[in-house]
Amino acid sequence: MSKERVIIVGSGISGCMAALRLMQDYDVTIITKGQKEESNSMLAQGGVAAAVSKSDTPKKHFSDTFQAGCFHNKVRAVNQLVTCGPVVIQKLMEEGMTFDEKDGELSLGLEGAHRLPRILHIGGDQTGKFLTTFLQEKLTNINWQEQQMAIELIKQNDVAIGVHCLDMENQLHTYYGEHIILASGGLGQLFPVTTNAATISGDGLALAYRAGAKLTDMEFIQFHPTLLFLNGRCHGLISEAVRGEGATLVRTDGSAVMTNIHPMADLAPRDVVAATLFEEIETGNDIFLDIDAVAHFEERFPAITASLDAHQVPFRETKRIPVHPGAHFLMGGIRTDLHGKTNVPGLYAIGEVANAGVHGANRLASNSLLETLVFGEKVAEYIRTQETKPQNNPAIPLTSHAKAPHLPDKQLLQEKIWETLGITRKPEKITEFLHWIAAFDYANHTREAAEISHMLITAKLIAESALKRTESLGAHRILKGVMK
Ligand SMILES: Cc1cc2nc3c(=O)[nH]c(=O)nc-3n(C[C@H](O)[C@H](O)[C@H](O)COP(=O)(O)OP(=O)(O)OC[C@H]3O[C@@H](n4cnc5c(N)ncnc54)[C@H](O)[C@@H]3O)c2cc1C
């Protein structure tokens, strides 16, 4: 008898984790927009948060997660994350995953808003790369479809049954399955300054929305305070773990930025640090990370060191790294239950594209890799309980759209999104933006048109949610008053 088919959109940790737990008994296809190595998962530096030390407990991790999330998180989702987290990590270690150790014990880092060190890391600051590679190497029984961009979900009788994709030559390919899992990550590329990989532009969110899935908390976007900033451009992330090891944020004259702003100073929650830096930059100050107090910087942060060298930053002499805040992580997304199920039968969402309620209004650092692992397991666990017969699907064509659509220039759209939906937001500007985007059409006859269309849909969802939340909460900072 033929196996049930599982189609996974996205080759990051969440998609790979689900695939690993399903590949023995299911016919699993992973579709991914670029090469399989292109994802935010590959870029993750700091590590995975989990209560694994003797002095830690899931209860403490729960309370830190809730506090960072401004109590907007869902109790059951956080509970699942912090209690299943250590179990999932233990299982991975038994399967051969090794985390950094010191004196025979797991070496645990400290990051912002965590009350104690609980960040497992690999290769110093290369956790995401090692973890993704470890999982991908285990995927021996998978149908990989690289450079296929999902552009439309297919439904029959209200059930999700497949995905239409475009290859690099804009040729259409269609994949059918009994279970469709969106693991397509967040939306950083909506913004001109971001830590995110080039393929992460909100596609999965727009696909799900068009298929009738419910999305929630779209206004909550985390801006990371410290992106490497040179000649007006950002060049990737300088992990928060650098501040965890003693670095401080300073102005050109060496004065500390975070003193008297928050009791946790440089390790205050990300929204506080990002908003403070944004204000400083708006008033004309340049901001630097002073790494003088970080012991063995190059050993502890080899990937950051390589990036600084590649960009010829003279950090060894100056002990300074120029930084700027930028878009980093989406807390909201496609609403799911604790197993990644959406309101559309047959459609699941896991990882950053999903909103199970883990992060609330602001994510606690390093909780997202844990989420990808835990929810990757959970969706597989649920699918295994289902008895769905493999179907002979009728060929369902792509919805046709105008071949010469009216779409904005991508760079202009990114700039407008940064001005309107960036670190601070003004209701009048958001309303103006919604009028501006209403003039454009949707199109998906080329990858480029589909991507811009997805960005428009995703930006509209953020703008509408931001207008509805009239008070600031967590990462959503709304400014009231006269429009400038
Ligand atoms: C620089 C950086 C550092 C980070 N550091 C940490 C950290 O230390 N700890 C932590 O917990 N979190 C960290 N994060 C966040 C974390 O990496 C992500 O939230 C997490 O990896 C998301 O995993 P995912 O599997 O959901 O999605 P991703 O890893 O983003 O993968 C999404 C996949 O979907 C594919 N895709 C997208 N659209 C389409 C489409 N239309 N068709 C087909 N494929 C598509 C992408 O190409 C990609 O393969 C960091 C993020 C960044 C950017």
The ligand as a Gaussian input file, in Angstrom:
#p B3LYP/6-31G(d) Opt

LIG

0 1
 C       20.719000      35.917000      12.489000
 C       19.753000      35.173000      13.358000
 C       20.166000      34.676000      14.580000
 C       19.273000      33.974000      15.394000
 N       19.696000      33.436000      16.556000
 C       18.848000      32.687000      17.293000
 C       19.307000      32.008000      18.455000
 O       20.468000      32.067000      18.800000
 N       18.414000      31.278000      19.152000
 C       17.098000      31.169000      18.780000
 O       16.317000      30.486000      19.467000
 N       16.651000      31.783000      17.669000
 C       17.491000      32.518000      16.921000
 N       17.034000      33.118000      15.783000
 C       15.650000      32.849000      15.342000
 C       15.586000      31.444000      14.757000
 O       16.757000      31.199000      14.010000
 C       14.379000      31.251000      13.867000
 O       13.222000      31.700000      14.504000
 C       14.196000      29.776000      13.535000
 O       15.393000      29.246000      13.033000
 C       13.073000      29.604000      12.535000
 O       13.097000      28.287000      12.076000
 P       12.006000      27.817000      11.046000
 O       12.289000      26.400000      10.747000
 O       10.663000      28.165000      11.540000
 O       12.255000      28.760000       9.774000
 P       13.582000      29.079000       8.954000
 O       14.779000      28.478000       9.558000
 O       13.578000      30.528000       8.727000
 O       13.313000      28.312000       7.592000
 C       12.294000      28.697000       6.713000
 C       12.487000      27.947000       5.418000
 O       11.379000      28.169000       4.550000
 C       11.852000      28.467000       3.243000
 N       10.810000      29.243000       2.544000
 C       10.353000      30.483000       2.823000
 N        9.392000      30.826000       1.943000
 C        9.235000      29.780000       1.103000
 C        8.424000      29.538000      -0.026000
 N        7.553000      30.440000      -0.498000
 N        8.534000      28.356000      -0.685000
 C        9.424000      27.416000      -0.254000
 N       10.226000      27.592000       0.803000
 C       10.125000      28.753000       1.475000
 C       13.141000      29.221000       3.505000
 O       13.964000      29.285000       2.366000
 C       13.717000      28.384000       4.636000
 O       14.338000      27.223000       4.135000
 C       17.913000      33.824000      14.965000
 C       17.504000      34.345000      13.751000
 C       18.404000      35.013000      12.931000
 C       17.946000      35.551000      11.631000

